Amino acid sequence: MRSVQWAVLLLSLLFSSFSLVAQEGERLRPFILAETSQVSLTDKLSSVTAALEKAGFSIEGEYAPYAGAHILVITSEGLRKQAAATQWGGYGAALRVSLTQRDGMVQVSYTNPQWMGNVYRMSGDFAAAGNQLQVALGNDKAFGSEGGRTVENLREYHYMMFMPYFDEQVELASYDSHQAALEAVEAGLAAGKGGVSKISRIEISGKDEVLFNVAVKQGAGSDEPVMQIIDQADLRHTAHLPYDMLVSGNKVYMLHGKFRIAQSFPDLTMSTFMKISDAPDAIEQALKMAASK
């Protein structure tokens, strides 16, 4: 009897080990396709909005960057608390849900919380937000990278050698206080400096940190022309947009443009990246103008 018990215990430990290896080796992708449906974008937007709110998400902003595309910026109390736990975690306080018309169908997709949480080096478990979104919207399949990336790779992600990492933040502006920084950013966005406008503002729980999501409408980094070049796969990466400005303490930051684009398009060829070679610097200059007095 004892030998049987030991055999059962050993088998249990063996299966547990296999499970841990599988989790560590799981390959993630930046987006989740919730569903594809043959309805109007307007009708689908209404049902998606209702489902998100029922699941406990708040919709902080909406953005239609070009015809046939609509993006919802969402957050929750859990996301804001998790964002507060790590340096630069504020970028992960928002998730994005996109609706994209293509070939008479509407693709409903969202940023993968596990991808985002790891690429932004956040702590904690990202499964809760993923489960909430799956219940609310569905989970047909992950997409956005043919081979995917492991957690280990994502936490040190960069597109290629000599390209920026997550922690290579771009400082856009510095002020005497957190409040002064917020007021300057709000004023700049309201004035449309640099062709940049506010989509959402999310306060990070328990920290002097605020995430702004913004539209870029002018210059070489403008949302629509850049996406027309890089977003050509059958399943669209619309939820790459909008970009982010993080007011942390008395300073205003953004993710390096090359990193921000590459983490949403990890399989982008170098030849395609070169077609938008002016975009990262143009986005940075536009956001600097928006953050300035």
ABEGO torsion letter per residue (X at the ends): XAAAAAAAAAAAAAAAAAAAAAAAABBBBABBBABBBBBBAAAAAAAAAAAAAAAGBBBABBBBABBGBBBBBBBBAAAAAAAAABBGAAAAABBBBBBBBBGGBBBBBBBBAAAAAAAAGBBEBAAAAAAAAAAAAEBABBBGBAAEBBAAAAAABBABBGBBBAABBBBABBBABAAAAAAAAAAAAAAGBGGBBBABBBBBBGBBBBBBBBBBABEAABAAAAAAAABABABBAAAAOBBBBBBBEABBBBBBAAAAAAAABAABBAAAAAAAAAAAAAAAAAAAAAABX
